[in-house]
């Protein structure tokens, strides 16, 4: 039984470069900026982007953070997945913006289309119908 968790409020991503992160998440993927704050006590940026009416994407632009392990996969967040109406249409839009996508495949369990692409720091992102 759920203890009262209503949904995802936000997803936090650590990025290494503010300009690259904003060009990718804000300009190419189109997430609108809610807040953009420099935190002098930490010497970093915290930028909140709107995913939809109920969820936000928090970008933390930090210096000297360790690189994300990828292969073999490490414990922790594996990837972010975004629901879309048409994987094929979104792949065309991403590739038109210079974002390389893996080949589209079908989920073995749901029969729905999906594919992956990566952010500027190599974080795997999925689009799923």
ZAMARGU-4260 file (C-alpha; in steps of 0.2 Angstrom, whole numbers, plus 5000, padded with zeros to 4 digits):
<rodrens>
0) 5000/5000/5000 | 5006/5017/4995 | 5011/5028/5010 | 5004/5044/5002 | 5017/5047/4988
5) 5007/5056/4975 | 5019/5057/4961 | 5036/5063/4956 | 5039/5081/4961 | 5056/5084/4953
10) 5071/5074/4946 | 5088/5081/4949 | 5103/5080/4937 | 5121/5085/4940 | 5128/5093/4925
15) 5146/5099/4922 | 5143/5114/4910 | 5129/5127/4912 | 5129/5132/4894 | 5129/5115/4887
20) 5116/5109/4900 | 5104/5124/4895 | 5107/5122/4877 | 5102/5104/4878 | 5088/5103/4891
25) 5080/5121/4888 | 5084/5125/4870 | 5084/5108/4862 | 5072/5098/4873 | 5061/5113/4876
30) 5059/5113/4895 | 5055/5130/4901 | 5065/5139/4914 | 5055/5141/4931 | 5070/5148/4942
35) 5089/5150/4939 | 5099/5153/4954 | 5118/5155/4957 | 5122/5149/4975 | 5138/5158/4980
40) 5140/5147/4996 | 5142/5132/4985 | 5149/5140/4969 | 5136/5131/4959 | 5120/5134/4949
45) 5103/5127/4953 | 5091/5129/4938 | 5073/5122/4939 | 5064/5118/4922 | 5046/5113/4920
50) 5043/5096/4913 | 5024/5097/4914 | 5011/5103/4926 | 5017/5092/4941 | 5035/5088/4938
55) 5051/5098/4937 | 5069/5095/4932 | 5082/5102/4943 | 5099/5105/4935 | 5114/5107/4947
60) 5129/5114/4938 | 5143/5109/4949 | 5162/5110/4948 | 5174/5095/4952 | 5160/5082/4953
65) 5165/5064/4950 | 5161/5057/4933 | 5145/5046/4931 | 5149/5027/4930 | 5141/5020/4914
70) 5147/5003/4909 | 5146/4992/4919 | 5131/5000/4926 | 5133/5006/4944 | 5120/5007/4958
75) 5108/5022/4958 | 5098/5031/4944 | 5099/5021/4928 | 5091/5033/4917 | 5077/5046/4915
80) 5062/5041/4904 | 5050/5053/4896 | 5033/5048/4889 | 5029/5054/4872 | 5015/5051/4860
85) 5026/5046/4845 | 5044/5040/4847 | 5047/5041/4829 | 5041/5059/4828 | 5052/5064/4843
90) 5067/5055/4836 | 5066/5065/4820 | 5065/5081/4830 | 5080/5076/4841 | 5090/5071/4826
95) 5086/5087/4817 | 5093/5096/4833 | 5109/5086/4832 | 5105/5074/4845 | 5109/5056/4841
100) 5097/5042/4846 | 5099/5024/4847 | 5088/5013/4835 | 5070/5013/4840 | 5065/4996/4848
105) 5050/4988/4856 | 5048/4985/4874 | 5047/4966/4876 | 5034/4967/4890 | 5023/4981/4885
110) 5025/4981/4866 | 5028/5000/4866 | 5041/5009/4856 | 5056/5016/4865 | 5074/5023/4862
115) 5088/5031/4871 | 5099/5046/4869 | 5111/5055/4880 | 5113/5072/4888 | 5130/5082/4886
120) 5137/5073/4902 | 5132/5055/4895 | 5116/5053/4906 | 5105/5041/4897 | 5088/5048/4893
125) 5073/5037/4886 | 5058/5042/4876 | 5044/5029/4878 | 5026/5028/4871
</rodrens>
